[in-house]
């Protein structure tokens, strides 16, 4: 789907192509301007738009085989919300009516959402332990040398 098709679908819901065009362009413009200025834009049950730093690296032109250096740069990134990923993977059914990105009422969060948070915390803790152990081994090796 391109921007024109998106506007056409929004126009079906709003009843006016002009209003749909203005709405879509305003939302996209606001997101782009916020992300470019360094802000993070988070849309409940949809995802997060942000920037991330890409480090400098060697790249290769696949047609010529020529290698060249790419400078470090800032790149935009979109991280879909868990629910959006569940919809895309067919793990959750889209609602028949209403918005697919509406926030759940309080107290109705699924067990899976709570589990993913604890899983992330466990992974973060494991990474921290691994880094700490690596640092200890390096320090011990330097002391032995």
HELIX and SHEET records of a PDB file:
HELIX    1   1 UNK A    3  UNK A   14  1                                  12    
HELIX    2   2 UNK A   17  UNK A   36  1                                  20    
HELIX    3   3 UNK A   82  UNK A   88  1                                   7    
HELIX    4   4 UNK A  111  UNK A  144  1                                  34    
SHEET    1   A 3 UNK A  41  UNK A  43  0                                        
SHEET    2   A 3 UNK A  47  UNK A  54 -1                                        
SHEET    3   A 3 UNK A  73  UNK A  80 -1                                        
SHEET    1   B 2 UNK A  57  UNK A  60  0                                        
SHEET    2   B 2 UNK A  67  UNK A  70 -1                                        
END                                                                             
